[in-house]
Amino acid sequence: MWNLLHDTNSAAVTWRRPSWLCAGALVLAGGLFVLGFLFGRFIKSSNESVIIPQQNVKKIFLDKLKAENIKQFLYNFTQTPHLAGTEQNFKLAKQIQAQWEQFGLDSVELAHYDVLLSYPNETSPNYISIIDEDGNELFNTSLFEPPPPGYENISDIVPPFNAFSPQGMPEGDLVYVNYARTQDFFKLERDMKINCSGKIVIARYGKIFRGNKVKNAQQAGAKGVILYSDPADYFAPGIEAYPNGWNLPGNGVQRGNILNLNGAGDPLTPGYPANEYAYRREIADAFGLPSIPVHPIGYYDAQKLLEKMGGSAPPDNSWKGSLQVPYNVGPGFIGNFSMQKIKMHIHSTSKVMRIYNVIGTLRGATEPDRYVILGGHRDSWVFGGIDPQSGAAVVHEIVRSFGELKKEGWRPRRTILFASWDAEEYGLLGSTEWAEDNSRLLQERGVAYINADSSIEGNYTLRVDCTPLFFTLVYNLAKELKSPDEGFEGKSLYESWNEKSPSPEFSGMPRIGKLGSGNDFEVFFQRLGIASGRARYTKNWATSKFSSYPLYHSVYETYELVENFYDPTFKYHLTVAQFRGGLVFELADSILLPFDCQNYAVVLRNYADKIYNMSMTHPQAMKTYNVSFDSLFTAVNNFMEITSKFNKRLQDLDTSKHVIYAPSSHNKYAGESFPGIYDALFDIESKMDPAKAWGEVKRQISIAAFTVQAAAGTLREVA
């Protein structure tokens, strides 16, 4: 079916590298290294050869980017599936390597790693069944998605599955758990007195990362999880299902991994690069793998499972989707069907496979030992029309444009690294392994990382998530670019973005979000402390309540989906190319790095106020356990004062690894500010030992205060 590369034998691996990935050493890496080189790198080298007038280079670079090229690249990248570990994806890696060399990069290499991947069993397919009291199968879910028009003869399409699900055939009563969020299980267990232990639970996709859903179900004692896409979350009103529209058909299914890695990378070599001589854990001891079987289905099949549900009615309307079912919680089926059970048939296997990153280099003329990185992944669950190839096509065009400039005699001030990551869909494995392999160099030399996954998730307005260090750079660049939006002809991207997506925190400015996780920036931002950001075109979140985009990770995510519905002229792709490329250009070629630490200080104060207000929902406990935020506010005020002075001399700083930002413990996709304090306060009123719980709040406040004070110290003018 899907052509795997040869399995990699890890049995002969007997040793691992010394443990030099010490998290403590990363705390202030971003601030310390940047300050060191900013002062000494202002003069161009005498042997730099630049033919193009320097002030015109950026405009020339942006003008070289063409929508038609992006369109052609996207078409080429989406004609066959590119599942990680397969021959097709390896061929695409070699194709990109060859083309980047033709574009003119100084070097392009393949960096390979041997990581744990997961695939369905080709002879024993995964499915869910309803069985009677004698074990006879009364209903079976679909084994595959019907192929989209024009793709009927593609034979190497992996059927829907959740990567890294263990094998198993559990059977039992079904419980409907809404989105399987922490609060959903609280509602079931605390308010409705429904015990999920020993049950199979069914949850709808959306709201949080699917791996967090599985983790919550495990903690509730479930012995299996069924995930499905409810039309309420994946079918926009007034739009037809694919191929006549961009909505999810009833037998469309979202694939995806269900790991809980917390940034560890390959489950067999957490914290270390998965190279030939790495020590590997046994699969039974792998890091972050789920312990119960999990399988995704479409909403046609979900209808069959949910329509017979008995037990309690849904607690409120937020538990109801759009299927014609009562959304009863269970456990088990109603009336005459009460003896029927759910049985899961999961036969997927995990194995060590070789993956390949493509790493291209455009050497800097003046600061060749400082790296600005543009990276996005190449692997896809099937065709990847949006995720990831709309991003990969944009990266390809940016590389081509930089290559043309280089052929004309120009070089950036700093080195630019371009990356086509592998196995992102399996837990950010390609980027994480490469960063672990090069962590010392990246900590010393990494200036910034720009992520380039999907270029679009809608066609309404720009979406940016980044470190506050980038705020000024981002806003200034948006003011330079033309808006592609209808009704904003002759106006800037900043103007359309600001009108359509205003910031809820800063008046008169567009919204910029926090970086969470779920994408390749995680290892650079969260672990290595490198200033990072990402940009894409998005939907109208105020009116479009459905999660992500409806065809996410399904077989229907094709080139035609993009061309026919999302971006027929590819003007939004071009704008994203200009924005991502413009960020890279400024970061790589500005004499002084375009960082603004005053923005960081303002945002930091805002985060401190928010986390304090969260704590004050427990005023009596705060008083009883003598919890004070004074040290944190003192540190933040000191930071603000020093950054104001420092900004008069220079601009820089990314504060930590990462006490200020981290993925939410309850939703990997979301970012939290002051995550240690946030997690300590979460559901604190239910903790068995209040004194211990509030002691942890005090400890986390102390850690945050120390980190902010230390960051301020790196900016203080030397006496």
ZIVEN-V444293 format. One record per residue. RES is the residue in one small letter. PSI is psi in radians with two decimals (999 if undefined). Layout:
<<RES	PSI> <RES	PSI>>
//
This chain:
<<m	-1.43> <w	2.27> <n	1.81> <l	2.63> <l	2.95> <h	2.42> <d	2.56> <t	2.21> <n	2.02> <s	0.06> <a	-0.50> <a	-0.08> <v	2.20> <t	-0.09> <w	2.83> <r	2.85> <r	2.78> <p	2.71> <s	1.58> <w	0.10> <l	1.11> <c	2.08> <a	-0.61> <g	-0.57> <a	-0.20> <l	-0.14> <v	-0.78> <l	0.44> <a	-0.73> <g	-0.78> <g	-0.71> <l	-0.79> <f	-0.61> <v	-0.75> <l	-0.65> <g	-0.66> <f	-0.23> <l	-0.68> <f	-0.43> <g	0.20> <r	0.64> <f	-0.26> <i	2.31> <k	2.52> <s	2.60> <s	-0.37> <n	0.14> <e	2.29> <s	1.91> <v	2.02> <i	-0.73> <i	2.38> <p	2.25> <q	-0.69> <q	-0.31> <n	-0.09> <v	-0.78> <k	-0.77> <k	-0.73> <i	-0.75> <f	-0.85> <l	-0.64> <d	-0.42> <k	-0.35> <l	2.25> <k	2.33> <a	-0.66> <e	-0.64> <n	-0.77> <i	-0.74> <k	-0.80> <q	-0.70> <f	-0.74> <l	-0.75> <y	-0.81> <n	-0.60> <f	-0.16> <t	0.25> <q	-0.37> <t	2.78> <p	2.69> <h	1.07> <l	2.40> <a	2.44> <g	0.00> <t	2.84> <e	-0.65> <q	-0.69> <n	-0.59> <f	-0.71> <k	-0.68> <l	-0.64> <a	-0.79> <k	-0.61> <q	-0.80> <i	-0.72> <q	-0.83> <a	-0.71> <q	-0.66> <w	-0.63> <e	-0.74> <q	-0.60> <f	-0.38> <g	0.19> <l	2.69> <d	-0.63> <s	2.63> <v	2.12> <e	2.71> <l	2.17> <a	1.99> <h	2.64> <y	2.68> <d	1.82> <v	2.85> <l	2.14> <l	3.03> <s	2.44> <y	2.65> <p	2.74> <n	2.19> <e	-0.44> <t	-0.30> <s	1.57> <p	2.74> <n	2.45> <y	2.96> <i	2.48> <s	2.69> <i	2.24> <i	2.66> <d	-3.06> <e	-0.29> <d	0.04> <g	0.08> <n	2.41> <e	2.06> <l	-0.46> <f	2.40> <n	2.44> <t	2.84> <s	2.58> <l	-0.32> <f	2.93> <e	2.38> <p	2.31> <p	2.64> <p	2.80> <p	2.34> <g	-0.16> <y	0.29> <e	-0.45> <n	0.09> <i	2.08> <s	-0.25> <d	0.79> <i	2.12> <v	2.30> <p	2.83> <p	2.35> <f	2.87> <n	1.99> <a	2.38> <f	0.17> <s	2.36> <p	2.80> <q	2.69> <g	2.75> <m	0.99> <p	2.66> <e	2.60> <g	-3.04> <d	2.65> <l	2.43> <v	2.27> <y	2.17> <v	0.45> <n	-2.12> <y	0.05> <a	0.56> <r	2.91> <t	-0.79> <q	-0.47> <d	-0.73> <f	-0.58> <f	-0.78> <k	-0.79> <l	-0.85> <e	-0.76> <r	-0.74> <d	-0.73> <m	-0.12> <k	0.66> <i	2.14> <n	2.15> <c	-0.04> <s	2.25> <g	0.09> <k	2.81> <i	2.24> <v	2.58> <i	2.25> <a	2.58> <r	2.53> <y	2.73> <g	2.86> <k	-0.88> <i	2.92> <f	2.41> <r	-0.54> <g	-0.60> <n	-0.58> <k	-0.82> <v	-0.73> <k	-0.75> <n	-0.69> <a	-0.73> <q	-0.82> <q	-0.45> <a	-0.05> <g	0.14> <a	2.67> <k	0.10> <g	2.70> <v	2.31> <i	2.22> <l	2.44> <y	2.80> <s	1.89> <d	2.47> <p	-0.47> <a	-0.45> <d	-0.29> <y	0.39> <f	1.76> <a	2.35> <p	2.45> <g	0.02> <i	2.42> <e	2.82> <a	2.69> <y	2.42> <p	0.05> <n	-0.13> <g	-2.99> <w	0.35> <n	2.82> <l	2.18> <p	2.84> <g	-0.43> <n	0.27> <g	2.50> <v	2.42> <q	2.10> <r	2.99> <g	2.73> <n	2.78> <i	0.57> <l	2.78> <n	1.34> <l	-0.45> <n	0.68> <g	0.19> <a	-0.29> <g	-2.59> <d	2.20> <p	-0.38> <l	-0.29> <t	0.92> <p	2.22> <g	-0.12> <y	2.62> <p	2.43> <a	1.12> <n	-3.02> <e	-0.52> <y	0.24> <a	2.56> <y	2.29> <r	2.38> <r	2.80> <e	2.64> <i	-0.60> <a	-0.42> <d	0.23> <a	2.63> <f	2.29> <g	0.07> <l	2.53> <p	2.79> <s	-0.07> <i	2.61> <p	2.52> <v	2.47> <h	2.43> <p	2.60> <i	2.91> <g	3.00> <y	-0.30> <y	-0.80> <d	-0.66> <a	-0.63> <q	-0.75> <k	-0.59> <l	-0.65> <l	-0.39> <e	-0.36> <k	0.09> <m	2.41> <g	-2.58> <g	-2.63> <s	2.59> <a	2.80> <p	2.49> <p	-0.51> <d	3.11> <n	-0.35> <s	-0.22> <w	-0.03> <k	2.28> <g	-2.58> <s	0.12> <l	2.74> <q	1.13> <v	2.79> <p	-0.23> <y	0.61> <n	2.60> <v	-0.49> <g	-2.71> <p	2.60> <g	3.09> <f	2.94> <i	2.63> <g	-2.10> <n	-0.24> <f	0.11> <s	-0.37> <m	-0.17> <q	2.58> <k	2.95> <i	2.39> <k	2.31> <m	2.49> <h	1.62> <i	2.11> <h	0.32> <s	2.71> <t	2.64> <s	2.45> <k	2.73> <v	2.18> <m	2.76> <r	2.33> <i	2.81> <y	2.07> <n	2.55> <v	2.15> <i	1.98> <g	2.57> <t	2.26> <l	1.83> <r	2.39> <g	2.62> <a	-0.61> <t	-0.69> <e	1.16> <p	-0.29> <d	0.31> <r	2.26> <y	2.22> <v	2.22> <i	2.27> <l	2.06> <g	2.52> <g	2.75> <h	2.84> <r	-0.52> <d	2.58> <s	2.72> <w	-0.70> <v	-1.89> <f	-0.48> <g	0.68> <g	-0.67> <i	-1.00> <d	1.89> <p	-0.01> <q	-0.39> <s	-0.51> <g	-0.71> <a	-0.64> <a	-0.66> <v	-0.76> <v	-0.74> <h	-0.76> <e	-0.62> <i	-0.75> <v	-0.77> <r	-0.75> <s	-0.77> <f	-0.68> <g	-0.68> <e	-0.74> <l	-0.73> <k	-0.69> <k	-0.45> <e	0.05> <g	0.01> <w	2.59> <r	2.61> <p	2.80> <r	-0.78> <r	2.80> <t	2.39> <i	2.23> <l	2.29> <f	2.37> <a	2.32> <s	1.75> <w	2.59> <d	2.77> <a	0.57> <e	-0.70> <e	-0.32> <y	0.27> <g	0.57> <l	0.64> <l	-0.77> <g	-0.86> <s	-0.71> <t	-0.76> <e	-0.71> <w	-0.71> <a	-0.67> <e	-0.69> <d	-0.50> <n	0.46> <s	-0.68> <r	-0.77> <l	-0.75> <l	-0.66> <q	-0.64> <e	-0.56> <r	-0.27> <g	2.13> <v	-0.85> <a	2.69> <y	2.21> <i	2.13> <n	2.53> <a	1.04> <d	-2.63> <s	2.30> <s	-0.37> <i	2.57> <e	0.15> <g	-3.05> <n	0.67> <y	-0.93> <t	3.07> <l	2.55> <r	2.26> <v	2.34> <d	2.24> <c	2.97> <t	2.54> <p	-0.34> <l	-0.46> <f	-0.11> <f	-0.89> <t	-0.77> <l	-0.81> <v	-0.83> <y	-0.74> <n	-0.71> <l	-0.71> <a	-0.54> <k	-0.41> <e	-0.45> <l	2.63> <k	2.49> <s	2.39> <p	-0.02> <d	2.49> <e	2.40> <g	-0.07> <f	0.49> <e	2.32> <g	0.02> <k	2.90> <s	2.81> <l	-0.63> <y	-0.75> <e	-0.82> <s	-0.70> <w	-0.78> <n	-0.66> <e	-0.67> <k	-0.45> <s	1.20> <p	2.62> <s	2.34> <p	-0.16> <e	-0.59> <f	1.96> <s	2.39> <g	0.17> <m	2.65> <p	2.75> <r	2.33> <i	2.25> <g	2.96> <k	2.62> <l	2.21> <g	-1.81> <s	-2.72> <g	0.20> <n	3.01> <d	-0.16> <f	-0.26> <e	-0.87> <v	-0.60> <f	-0.77> <f	-0.92> <q	-0.64> <r	-0.73> <l	-0.17> <g	0.42> <i	2.29> <a	2.27> <s	2.78> <g	2.92> <r	2.73> <a	2.54> <r	2.95> <y	2.45> <t	3.13> <k	3.12> <n	1.72> <w	-0.34> <a	-0.53> <t	-0.41> <s	1.67> <k	-0.18> <f	2.63> <s	2.43> <s	-2.35> <y	2.58> <p	-0.59> <l	0.28> <y	2.17> <h	0.37> <s	3.00> <v	-0.28> <y	0.06> <e	1.44> <t	3.02> <y	-0.72> <e	-0.55> <l	-0.77> <v	-0.87> <e	-0.67> <n	-0.47> <f	-0.73> <y	-0.73> <d	1.22> <p	-0.64> <t	-0.06> <f	0.48> <k	-0.53> <y	-0.65> <h	-0.73> <l	-0.74> <t	-0.74> <v	-0.67> <a	-0.76> <q	-0.68> <f	-0.88> <r	-0.79> <g	-0.67> <g	-0.69> <l	-0.84> <v	-0.76> <f	-0.86> <e	-0.75> <l	-0.55> <a	-0.39> <d	-0.16> <s	2.46> <i	-0.82> <l	2.44> <l	2.33> <p	0.98> <f	2.58> <d	1.76> <c	-0.28> <q	-0.65> <n	-0.68> <y	-0.72> <a	-0.75> <v	-0.79> <v	-0.67> <l	-0.75> <r	-0.69> <n	-0.75> <y	-0.72> <a	-0.73> <d	-0.75> <k	-0.79> <i	-0.55> <y	-0.78> <n	-0.61> <m	-0.74> <s	-0.54> <m	0.03> <t	-0.08> <h	1.03> <p	-0.68> <q	-0.74> <a	-0.65> <m	-0.73> <k	-0.74> <t	-0.74> <y	0.20> <n	0.86> <v	2.17> <s	2.46> <f	0.18> <d	-0.73> <s	-0.64> <l	-0.79> <f	-0.60> <t	-0.75> <a	-0.75> <v	-0.76> <n	-0.69> <n	-0.73> <f	-0.75> <m	-0.73> <e	-0.77> <i	-0.66> <t	-0.57> <s	-0.74> <k	-0.74> <f	-0.60> <n	-0.39> <k	-0.33> <r	-0.78> <l	3.08> <q	2.28> <d	3.09> <l	2.26> <d	2.19> <t	-0.58> <s	3.03> <k	1.95> <h	1.73> <v	-0.42> <i	-0.67> <y	2.54> <a	2.77> <p	2.55> <s	2.43> <s	-0.34> <h	-0.13> <n	1.80> <k	-0.54> <y	-0.49> <a	2.67> <g	2.56> <e	2.58> <s	2.51> <f	1.07> <p	-0.58> <g	-0.78> <i	-0.74> <y	-0.85> <d	-0.63> <a	-0.57> <l	-0.35> <f	2.15> <d	0.57> <i	-0.47> <e	-0.25> <s	0.03> <k	2.48> <m	-0.59> <d	1.57> <p	-0.69> <a	-0.75> <k	-0.71> <a	-0.80> <w	-0.46> <g	-0.64> <e	-0.64> <v	-0.81> <k	-0.69> <r	-0.75> <q	-0.62> <i	-0.74> <s	-0.75> <i	-0.78> <a	-0.74> <a	-0.77> <f	-0.77> <t	-0.77> <v	-0.71> <q	-0.74> <a	-0.69> <a	-0.73> <a	-0.64> <g	-0.57> <t	-0.32> <l	-0.26> <r	2.41> <e	2.33> <v	2.31> <a	999>>
//
